[in-house]
Amino acid sequence: MERFDVIVVGAGMSGASVAFELAKHSNVLLLEREQDAGYHSTGRSAAVYIPTYGFEQLPLRVLSLCSYDFFYQPPHDFCSGNLVRQRGLLWVGDQGSTKLLETKFKAMQDAKIPVNWLDNNALREMTPCLATDYSSCGIYDPTVGDIDVHELHNSYLRGLIGMKGRFERNIQIKSIKRPANDWVVSSEHVNFCAPTVINAAGAWVDEVAKLAGVDPIGIQPLRRTAVLVDAPNQTDFVNYPVILDINFNFYFKPEAGLVLASPSDESLSTPCDAQAEEIDIAYAVQYAEKAFETHVEKVHSSWAGLRNFVSDRLPVIGFDRDFPGFFWLAGQGGHGIQTAPAQSRLAANLALRKDIPKDLKEMGLIEEMVSPDRIINRAN
């Protein structure tokens, strides 16, 4: 039986990034049950860095902002190209949403976020294809960028292997037991052991916990749908910002010369290979037609992914209070990609029983905010 310092279960963005950070100090094994790492959530994300996304909640704000430098100035030997391309984000609303936009703008200003208020003329100049009902006013955030998720994820995996970390695919875990001081992770053909197991299995974290005899945290996988449709005629849509409805009914972004449209759905799901449902595809098309006053002739493709939450919609990062050596890295929801650089540093420090990274601590993050201990009503 091979022994490691840490075994990480799940090679999506969360698992890959924390394994990379831990490999700087420890002998790490990263396990993935699929052939392709990041297949279920990482590879189906909106791929956008939005520092203001979830800024009302301090842990999300800190993890997002403290990832900024890594995205825009990554270590010289980390990746082969840029990780982020500036895109910008435009918050819009129908004519009944002006007050809501004003409230959002003031809150962002109070939080020192460098956003701009756009009146009708400025909004029409930036996005002339928007329907009249969505063109009265808006908020523009220039800090938003497109993330090269594939490059980010693969760079973490390459870095892990370059530091002599181990990465195993196609591992179907059958049991996780702790007969003594080590956890023993067993598949059909091979066993591994380590004093620390990090559960980064995304939608499947509660199932992995049950294999280990650990009480689940009540993870809630929520399905989100996206479609690709043609861009409005006579527009330079490839250079448009992300367009996000202030009521969170939809968002659009340029994607490969087309429009990626999502109805921002959150349908409760079981852990699975999520598929887009016809009703959600129809909603995405309906919002695109309404917002652009156009007719969608064809849906070029559609897909769905799972965004995973616990009851308070904040990440769960830390050791389980009742099961020594069992570490949770779960519940990132829609923030897993854009918080990965800071979250992985935080998780690695906590797994190594070190202090919270200085930059996160200075912004007010404390361990209790993300600890599994805060999940009072744990699932049975």
N, C-alpha and C positions, 0 to 999 in steps of 0.2 A: 504494500500500500504506500503510495507516494504522499509525503507530508509537505504542507505549505504553511506559511504564516497566516495567509488569508485566502479564502475561497470566495469569489464573487459569482453569484448566480444571476445570469441575465446579461447579455452583451449589447443591449441597446445603448443609447447615449449615456444614461446614468451609470450603468455598470462599466462600460468601456472607459469613461472618464475617471471614475474613482479607482479602477484598477490601474490606470496610468499613473495617477498621483501616488498610489500606494507602492507601486513598483520602484519608486525612487528610494524607498526605505525598506521594503519587505519582499519576501518571496511570494508572488501572487499567482493564483490560478483563476482564470476567467472561464466560466462555463456557459455555453449557449445551446439550447435544445434544437434550434433551427440550423439549416445549412447556411443561411444568410443572416448575419447579425443585424439587428435593428429592423427586422422585417415588419413588425406589427405597428409600432408607433413612430419610432424615429424616422423611418423611411416614408412616412405619410404625413409629416408635419407641414404646417404652412410655411416653414423655413424663413421666418421673419424675426429680426431682433427689434423688440419694442420695449425700450426701457420703462415706459410709462404703463405697460400692461400689468395690472395688479398693483399699481403703486400705492393704493390705499392701504394695503397690508404690508407692514414693515418688513417681514422676512422676504417677501417676494421683491419688494423694492430694493432691498440691500443686495440680494443675490443677483438681481438683474444689473444693477448699476456697477457692482463689483466685478462683473464679467466684461464690462465695456472695453477696458484696456486690452484684455486678452484677444477679443474679437478683432479690434482695429489695429493692434500692434502685437501679433502673436510672437512667441519666441522664434528666433531666426531658424532654428533647426526643427521646428514642430511640423510645419506643413509646406506644401509645394507651391502654394498660391495664396491669394487673399481669401480671408474667411467671410468678409462682409463687404457688400457693395451698397453704397448709400441709395436709399429709395425714397424715404419720406413717408409719412402717414397723414391722411386727411380724414378727420372725423366729420361726418355729415349727419343731417337729420332732415326729416320732412318739415313742412311749414309749422307743424305743431310742436316741434322739438327745440325751438330757439332757446327757451328758458333752460332746458336741460344742457344744451351746448354752453350757454353762458356760465352755468354752475360748474360744469366740467373745466372750462377755461380758467375760472377763478381758482379752483382747487389746484390745477396744474401750476398756475403762477405762484400760488402760496407755497408750493413744494419746490419752487425754483427750477421748474422744468422749462426749457427755452422754446415755448410754443408761440405761434403767431395766430392772431384772430384774422379771419378772412371775411370781408364783406362780400356782397353779391358780385361786384365787379372783379375782385381779386379771385374769387372762387371760380367764376366763369372763365377767367383767363387761364387758370391752372388746369381746370377739368371741363372744357367746353361741351363734352358729351353728356354731362349730368343733366337729368331731367329737371324741369323748372321747379318741381316740388322739393328737390334736394339742393337747390342752388341759392338759397337766401343767405346762408352764412356757414362757416365751418371753422375748424381748428386744424392748423398744420403743425406737425411735429417733424422737424428736419433730422432728428437723431435716429430715425428708424432705417434699418437696412436689411437687404436680403442676405440670409445666411447660406453659405455653401455647406449644407448639412452633410452631404456625402464626404466632402473633404475633411470637415471637422471630425466626423465619426471615425473615418479611416485613419486619420492622423493620430487619434487616441490609440487605436488598435496597433498601428505601426510602432508608435512610441513605446507601448507596453512590451511588444515583442523585442524591440531594440534594446530594452533594458533587461532582457532575459526573463520577462514575465511569460507565462504560459497561457495560451488561448486554445480551448478545445470546443469544436462545433459538434453538432449532432449528438449531444449528450442528453439522453432522456433519464432524468433522475427518478429513481425508484424509491429511495428512502434517504432520510437524513436523521442520524441518531447521534447521541452524545453519551457513549458508555463510560467515559472517564473525563479527561480534561479537554479532549479534542472532539470536534464534530466530525462524523464520518459521513461523507456524501457518496452514495452508491448508485451506479447505473447498472445496466444488465451485465456489462462485461468488465467494469473497472471501478475501483474504490479510491477515493481521495480523502485526506483528513487535514484538519487545521483547527487551531483554537478559536478562530473567528470565521464566521460565515456571514457574508453581506448579501441580504435578500434584495436584489435589484431587478426582480422579474416582472416589473410593469403590472399589467392587468392580472397576472398570475401570482402576485406576492402572497396573497392569502392561501392559495393552494400550496405554494412552497412552504409556508409556515406550518400548514397542517401536516405536511410530510415530516416536519421536524417536531411535531407535537407542540407547536407554539400557538398560542391564541391569536386569531386573526385580528386585523385592525379595521375591518369593515371597508375594504377598498371598493370603490364604485366606478367601474369602467363605463364611460359615457361615449357613445358613438357620435362622430362628427363627419359630415359629408362634404365633398367638394366635387365640382364638375369643371370641365374645360369647354368653353364656348367661344365663338368668334368675337373679336373686338368690334365695338361700334364702328360703322363706316366713317372714313375720312378723319380718323383720329390717330395721333401718335401714341397709342395706348402703351407701347413698350416702355415709354418714359414716364408714365403716370405713377403717382404714389399709390401705396395701399389705400383703399377706400373702406372705411369702417363706419357702420351705422351706429350712432350714439345710443340707440336702443338695443344694440347687439342683435339686430335681426339678420344682418348679413355682413359679409366683407368680400371685397374683390381685390385682386392683385394681378399684375402682368405675369404671364407664365408662357414662355416659349412662343411668343407671338400671339397668344390667345389670352382670354380672361379666365383666371381661376375664380370661380364664384362658390361661396359657401353660405348656406342658410344659418350658420352658427348653431346648428342643432346639438342637443345634448340628450340623446336617448339612452336610457339605462340599458346596459348590455351585460351578458355573461362574458368572461374572458374567451375570446375567439378570434378567428381571422375575419375581421369585420368587413362587411360588404355594404355598399350603398343600396338603400331601399328606394323604390320608385317614388314614394311620396316626398322624400327629402330631395331627390333629384329635381322633382317638379317645383318644389319651393325655391331651390337655387335658381332655376330658370326664371321663375316668376319674379324674383327680386331683381335679377339682371334686367329683365324686360322693363320693369317699373322704373328702376333707377336710371336707365339709359334711354328710356322711351324708344325701344327698339323691339324687333321680333327675333327671337333666337331660332334659327333654322335647324341647328344641329347641335347635339351634345357630343363632342368628340371623344370624351372619356369621362368616367366617374369612378370614385373610390370613397372609402371611409376608413377612418382610423379610430383608435380608442384613446381617450384622455382620461387619466385615472386620478380619482380624488378620494380623500377621506372626508369626514363630516364637516370640518372647518375649511376645507379646500386649501390647506397649506401642506407643504412637504412634511414627510415623516422621516427624520434623520437621526439615528442614534441606536444605542444598545437597548434591547428589551430588558425591562426591569426584572422580569421573572425567569429569564432564560439566559444564563451567562454565555457570552460570546456570540449571541445571535443579534445581528445588527440590521436595522431597517433602513432602506433607501427607497422611498416609495412616495406615491401621491403627488407627483409633480404637476399633474393636470396638463394645461397647455403651456407650461413654463419650463419644461424639461430641457429643451434645446437652448433657449436663451440664457438660462441660469447655469448651464453645465460647467463652465470654467470655475465659477465661484462655489457652486454646490459641491463639486468634486473635491476642491481643496478643504471645504468645511467637513465633508464626510470623512475624508482621509484623516484629518486631524483628530476627529472624534473617535474614529475606529482605532487610531494609534494612542488614544487617551491623552492627546495633547490639547492645548488651549485653542479656542476659536481663532482663526487667522486675524491678524491685527486690523486689516482694512474693514473686515466685516464687523469686528467688535467695536471699532470706532464709530460705525454708523448705527450702533444700538442693537445689533443682533445678539441675543443670548441663547444659550443651549435650550432652555425650557420652551422657547417659541416653536422649535421644530421637533422636540423630543417625543418619542412614542408615549411617554408618561402622560401627555396632555389628552390622549384619547381615552376618556373616562369610561364611556359605555362601549366596551370592546365587544366585538361579535363573538357569539358562542359557536 
